[in-house]
Structures are given as C-alpha cells and as structure tokens.
Amino acid sequence: LGSLLVAVLQVMQILVRLARQQREDQNRDRRGGGGSILFCLLQFLVDNLEKLMEYINSWAFVYVGLYGYEYWTAGHKVYQLFQARGWSVILNDHLVSRSLGTMQLFIGILSGALAVVLGLFFWGLTVNPLATFILGIVLGMILSSIQLQVVTSAVETIVVCFAEAPSALLENHPPELSGRMIRAWRA
C-alpha cells in the first residue's frame, strides 16, 4: 500500500509541476498576471505528503522488529539507511512482492481449477462451475497470500540486515553467497 501511495504522490507531483509551468507560460504570454496561489498550495501539500510517505513503508516494520524503535522513528532510520547506501529506489521497487504476487495469482487460478474439478466430481452438474472457480481463486489467493507474506517479510529482513552490516554476512555465511551479494550490491 505504501508503494502505491508513493507512486500516486509522484504522479501528483508531476501533474502539479506541469500545471504550474503551463500557468506561468500563459501568464508570461499575457504580459502580467500573477501565478496562481492554488498551484503553490498544491505543490506544498504534495511535497509534504511525499516527505511523510518516506516514513510509511514495510521496511520500517523490520526496524521495529530488529531494534524495538517505535514506528515513525524506525521509518526515518530505515529511510536514512537506504539513502546512505544509495538504495532509495528499493523503497519503492518491491520486486519480491511483485514476483510473489504473480505466484499468488497462479496458485489462485490452480485452486479455482481444482475447485471446479472437485465440485464436478463430488456434486456433478448441480454445481455452478463459474461460481466454484471464482470461489476457488479467492480462497487460493487468500491462503497463499498469508503464506507468501512470511517469505516477503524474510526477504525484507535480509535486505535491511545486509544494508545495516554487510560485513556480518561475510562472517556468518559461505564466501560464495556473501561474495555474490556484495558484488550485486556494488554493481
């Protein structure tokens, strides 16, 4: 949800800047006429909402779990950590969540198909296949979402721990694994 809100705010930021620029161009063509205070207020609002969204992210929960900070402090600290490492893009780019979301959809479709097959096998043609398929998809996606959220949380924890102390990876894991992660991080 946080990354969706950040994306929406970034689009709003672009739209407000374009609207302000267009308004300034129109005023320049007319030789006068001040800029609209509405666009200034919108720019102020979007800027501050964007700053607020820096602290609302799933990575902050990792910091809460690891160090016991309260949520807002954790959000600030993880944002500073990722900025210092040059990883600010990671905050908005949830590749693991996207790939697991695709897996979740696949599991839902398989669950729907299995529900139709089992429904027809046990109850025959008295079952509505479309309703059974939709129910199977929904149940499959809900159950797989619960299970795959554990994987997402584990990956986020590994990334935060690696960002916090990359040398600890060398001390506790085989050199081939730690070497690959460090090379990928530096690339």
Secondary structure, DSSP 8 states (H G I E B T S, - for coil): -HHHHHHHHHHHHHHHHHHHHHHHHHHHHTT-----HHHHHHHHHHHHHHHHHTT-SHHHHHHHHHH---HHHHHHHHHHHHHHHT-HHHHH--HHHHHHHHHHHHHHHHHHHHHHHHHHHHHGGGS-HHHHHHHHHHHHHHHHHHHHHHHHHHHHHHHHHHHH-HHHHHHHS-HHHHHHHHHHHH-
